[in-house]
């Protein structure tokens, strides 16, 4: 686990479930939200259509493409007065900083796994807008959580219920509805 999650730290009330494509952000995020009685938002639903079209064509998003999307995620947290879990890749520190600019108490749950496991999961979800060709781009872009970032890294080979247990334990001050 990284970062300071002690009671003296800003009491986190919001969680981002982060990681590259096919790591299970939506599944895990929904499970964490259910456990906490929180609202869940799949960050993919907040992308403008131009971003979805770009990814669907096999072109990676750049920082300019991502900035309005990340700002919207941060805005959702700052506008929420209840527990909220959002699934969002949050691949770079600068992206997470942009999200935290909306709410500095956000805790990140980084779902991490091998390229082989991620690729096999991608192959098992036909019809998703993200093609397998973008997995390597996302892995190259990914920056690990820094020691000063509130969050936890969890292996995606772990069963979902255990991932949820770790995530909830890592964010003990998240408001429960």
Residue, then its C-alpha position, 0 to 999 in steps of 0.5 A: x500500500x502507498x500513501x498515508x491513510x491514517x485518520x490524520x490524513x484527509x478523510x477519503x470519501x471517494x475511490x478511483x479504481x484504476x488500471x489499464x484496459x481489461x484489469x477489471x475496473x468496472x467489475x471491481x468498482x461496482x463491487x466496492x460501491x455495493x459493499x460501501x453502499x456508494x454510487x458507482x460510475x464507469x468512467x468510460x461512460x464519461x468519455x466524449x464520443x470523439x475519445x471512444x471513436x479514436x480508441x475504437x480506431x486503434x489510436x491511443x488517446x493523448x493527454x489533450x484528449x484525456x484532460x476534459x475527461x479527467x477533469x469531469x471525473x474530478x468534478x463528479x467527486x467534488x460535486x458528490x456529498x456521498x460515497x462515490x466510486x469511479x472506474x478510470x484508468x488514471x494511468x499517469x500521476x498527472x492524470x491522478x493529480x487532475x482528478x485530485x484537484x477536484x477532491x484531494x481525498x480520493x483514494x486509488x485502487x490500482x488493479x495490476x496484472x500481467x500482460x498475458x492475463x490482461x490480453x486474455x481478458x481483452x480477448x474474452x470481451x468482444x464488442x468493447x471499443x478498446x482493441x487489443x492493440x492499445x494494451x501495450x500503449x496503456x502499459x507503456x503509459x502506466x505510472x505506478x502510484x507514488x509513495x505520497x499517493x493514497x492508494x493500494x495496488x492489488x493483483x488482478x489474479x486475486x478473486x474480486x471479493x478479496x480485492x474488495x476486502x483490500x480496497x475497503x481496508x485501504x480506505x477505512x474513512x470512506x463514508x458508508x451510506 
